[in-house]
Amino acid sequence: MFSSPRRRWLYRTSVLGVTLLAGVVMWAQGTIAQYGRKGNAKGPRALGLVQLFPNGKAHLIPVAIMVDGKFYDAASYKGTPVPMALDFGVVYEGFRSGVSQGLFTVTQPGQAGHNWMAEGTWLPAGTKPPRQAMKYEAPNVEDSDAPPRLQRGGSKPAAPQAEKPAAQPPAPAKTEETAKVAEPESSVNDPNRPILRRGKPDPSVRRELVKNFDQEEKPARSAPNTAAAQLIPAISDAGGPEARTYAFEMKPGEEAEYRAKILELAGDELRGKPSVPPVGSSGRRAAEKTKTTRKVAPAFDDVHLHAFDLSNANEPILVLSATTRPAADAMEGEEITLVARTNLEGEMQKLFFSKTDSRSLYDAPRMELIDAVDADGDGRGELLFRTTSDAGSSYRIYRVTADKLYLLYEGTP
């Protein structure tokens, strides 16, 4: 049968369209697989810090909570009767650079001074929860010494007489303490509260509406040689994305190369980059003068370098924290924090830089890197810092962009 050229052209065009459509679908699937399963992007998604003490106890410090795509202070959001992030039975999963470390379940919210926190149970990753002990019940054994009874055909055995129940003692009056224990149950089952990741609260645990942790912490504070608690970032989300590691694996020799480059960049930031001299004889004299007057490269102590792959693109984000060695006429050095990445030419590009000392905390707070964590549930990692100023300590969450750090959340000291 004769086939017109127009029909053949339409057929080829349709094949080309199907091929392009299939390519777009495969690219989209690859992009989704690159960043993991997308969760509830609007939240609620709570971020906290799990404190693990040497004696086995665990506390949770609330940091931030994201609801409808916006971040709020987790210590005050929906704080009736307790903050939503510290409600009874809320489950947090602890992470180190995106790798699961265990589960923390809130058993008792409370306050230490004016700061909210919660105590709970910590279950390390890879361990099974303890089995609940079964209650012992005495077996019902019939008396073998009782005389035998005859039964006639078609007749049903007589039902045993029910024993009269013992007189029950009068119910105790509802005191203020029992009211406090029973009141939090209504907050957990409130249908109007947003849902975080929840477990099953243990009914055997005695609960208080708000516990005062200062009374428990006084002996521990006075005890000498107490080891510092571990801090693990933790996330509570009923429908978050799949976890993945944010650690950047360096090849042999790469760490020393990155370390040298970022320390050189830190030195440039501290002393200021020299301007390019003009061309000509006067330019040569200016260049020679610049070489003689240029400051000596600073020396660093307490150098810590962290490398993260936050977007699963195999591109390292470097975070340097160090202290400059004090000069002869200075009492102390400066504490610096530098975040950088490499560009297409392999050069180190600054994204963020801060420096401070004990006399400058009012203007420039001390920055301490906690870890990389997915704070907004988009599958990419953000940088979590703890800041210390004259007013106290708080937390900041930064999103890494192409040329700078974008502040997502800043807490109040």
Residue pairs with C-beta under 8 A, 6 or more apart in sequence:
32 38
34 312
35 241
35 311
35 312
35 378
35 379
35 380
36 241
36 242
36 243
36 244
36 379
37 241
37 242
37 379
38 241
38 378
38 379
39 45
39 237
39 239
39 240
39 241
39 377
40 237
40 238
40 239
40 240
40 377
41 69
41 376
41 377
41 378
42 66
42 67
42 68
42 69
43 65
43 66
43 67
43 68
43 69
43 194
43 237
43 377
44 65
44 66
44 67
44 84
44 194
44 195
44 196
44 237
44 238
45 65
45 66
45 196
45 235
45 236
45 237
45 240
45 375
45 376
45 377
46 62
46 64
46 65
46 66
46 74
46 84
46 85
46 90
46 92
46 196
46 235
46 236
46 237
47 63
47 64
47 65
47 66
47 74
47 233
47 234
47 235
47 373
47 375
47 384
47 397
48 60
48 61
48 62
48 63
48 74
48 85
48 92
48 233
48 234
48 236
49 60
49 61
49 63
49 231
49 232
49 233
49 234
49 370
50 58
50 59
50 60
50 92
50 94
50 104
50 122
50 230
50 231
50 232
50 233
50 234
51 58
51 59
51 60
51 61
51 229
51 230
51 231
52 58
52 122
52 229
52 230
52 232
53 59
53 229
54 226
54 227
54 229
57 119
58 104
58 119
58 120
58 121
58 122
59 117
59 118
59 119
59 120
59 213
59 229
60 86
60 92
60 104
60 106
60 117
60 118
60 119
60 120
60 234
61 115
61 117
62 73
62 74
62 75
62 83
62 85
62 86
62 116
62 117
62 118
63 74
63 384
63 395
63 411
64 71
64 72
64 73
64 74
64 375
64 395
64 397
64 409
64 411
65 71
65 72
65 73
65 74
65 77
65 84
65 85
66 72
66 375
66 376
66 377
67 77
67 194
69 376
71 375
71 397
71 408
71 409
73 411
73 412
74 83
74 84
74 85
74 86
75 83
75 85
75 86
75 115
75 116
76 83
76 116
77 83
77 84
77 85
78 84
78 193
78 194
79 116
80 187
81 183
81 184
81 187
81 209
81 210
82 109
82 116
82 184
82 187
82 209
82 210
83 109
83 116
84 193
84 194
84 196
85 196
85 236
86 106
86 109
86 116
86 117
86 118
87 106
87 109
87 184
87 187
87 188
87 193
87 196
88 106
88 107
88 108
88 109
88 184
88 185
88 187
88 188
88 201
88 207
89 105
89 106
89 188
89 198
89 199
89 200
89 201
90 105
90 106
90 196
90 197
90 198
90 199
90 236
91 103
91 104
91 105
91 106
91 196
91 197
91 198
91 199
91 236
92 103
92 104
92 105
92 106
92 197
92 234
92 235
92 236
93 100
93 102
93 103
93 104
93 197
93 234
93 235
93 236
93 243
94 100
94 101
94 102
94 103
94 104
94 232
94 233
94 234
95 101
95 232
95 233
95 234
95 235
95 243
95 371
95 373
96 232
96 233
96 371
97 245
97 246
97 247
97 308
97 371
97 372
98 243
98 244
98 245
98 246
98 247
98 372
98 373
98 374
98 381
99 243
99 245
99 247
100 125
100 243
101 124
101 125
101 232
102 122
102 123
102 124
102 125
102 127
102 232
103 122
103 123
103 125
104 120
104 121
104 122
104 123
104 234
105 120
105 121
105 123
105 199
106 118
106 119
106 120
107 118
107 119
107 120
107 121
107 201
107 202
107 205
107 207
108 118
108 119
108 120
108 205
108 207
108 208
108 211
109 116
109 117
109 118
109 210
109 211
110 116
110 117
110 118
110 119
110 208
110 210
110 211
110 212
110 213
111 117
111 210
111 211
111 212
111 213
112 212
112 213
112 214
112 217
113 214
117 213
119 211
119 213
123 129
151 157
172 178
180 207
180 208
180 209
181 206
181 207
181 208
183 209
184 207
184 209
187 193
188 198
188 201
195 238
196 236
196 237
196 238
197 236
197 237
197 238
198 238
220 226
231 370
233 370
233 371
233 373
233 384
235 373
235 374
235 375
237 377
240 374
240 377
241 374
241 377
241 378
241 379
242 379
243 374
244 312
244 379
245 309
246 308
246 309
246 310
246 372
246 373
246 381
247 307
247 308
247 309
248 307
248 308
248 309
248 314
248 316
248 317
250 258
250 307
250 316
255 305
255 307
258 305
258 307
258 316
258 318
259 303
259 305
261 342
261 348
262 305
262 318
262 320
262 338
262 340
262 348
263 300
263 303
263 320
263 322
264 297
264 348
265 338
265 340
265 348
265 350
266 298
266 300
266 320
266 322
266 336
266 338
266 353
267 297
267 298
269 336
269 338
269 350
269 353
269 355
270 298
270 324
270 334
270 336
270 355
271 294
271 295
271 297
271 298
274 290
274 294
277 283
277 284
277 286
277 287
277 290
278 286
298 324
298 325
299 324
299 325
300 322
300 323
300 324
300 325
301 322
301 323
301 324
301 325
301 333
302 321
302 322
302 323
303 320
303 321
303 322
304 320
304 321
304 322
304 369
305 318
305 319
305 320
306 318
306 319
306 369
307 316
307 317
307 318
307 319
308 316
308 317
308 319
308 372
308 381
308 383
309 315
309 316
309 317
310 317
310 372
310 380
310 381
310 382
310 383
310 400
311 380
311 381
311 400
312 379
312 380
315 341
315 342
316 341
316 342
317 339
317 340
317 341
317 351
317 383
317 400
318 338
318 339
318 340
318 341
318 348
319 337
319 338
319 339
319 369
319 383
320 336
320 337
320 338
320 339
320 340
321 335
321 336
321 337
321 338
321 367
321 368
321 369
322 335
322 336
323 333
323 334
323 335
323 336
324 333
324 334
324 336
325 333
326 332
326 333
332 357
332 358
333 357
334 355
334 356
334 357
335 355
335 356
335 357
335 366
335 367
336 353
336 354
336 355
337 352
337 353
337 354
337 355
337 367
337 369
337 385
338 350
338 352
338 353
339 350
339 351
339 352
339 353
339 383
339 398
339 400
339 405
340 348
340 349
340 350
340 351
341 348
341 349
341 351
341 400
342 348
342 349
343 349
349 403
351 400
351 401
351 403
351 404
351 405
352 398
352 404
352 405
354 364
354 367
355 364
356 363
356 364
356 365
356 366
356 367
361 388
361 389
361 390
362 389
362 390
365 387
365 388
365 389
366 387
366 388
366 389
367 385
367 386
367 387
368 385
368 386
368 387
368 388
369 383
369 384
369 385
370 384
370 385
370 386
370 395
371 384
372 381
372 382
372 383
372 384
373 381
373 382
373 384
374 380
374 381
374 382
375 382
375 384
375 397
375 408
375 409
376 382
376 399
376 408
382 397
382 398
382 399
382 400
382 408
383 397
383 398
383 400
383 405
384 395
384 396
384 397
385 395
385 396
385 397
385 398
386 393
386 394
386 395
386 396
387 393
387 394
387 395
387 396
389 413
391 413
392 413
393 413
394 410
394 411
394 412
394 413
395 409
395 410
395 411
396 407
396 409
396 410
396 411
397 407
397 408
397 409
397 410
398 405
398 406
398 407
398 408
399 405
399 406
399 408
400 406
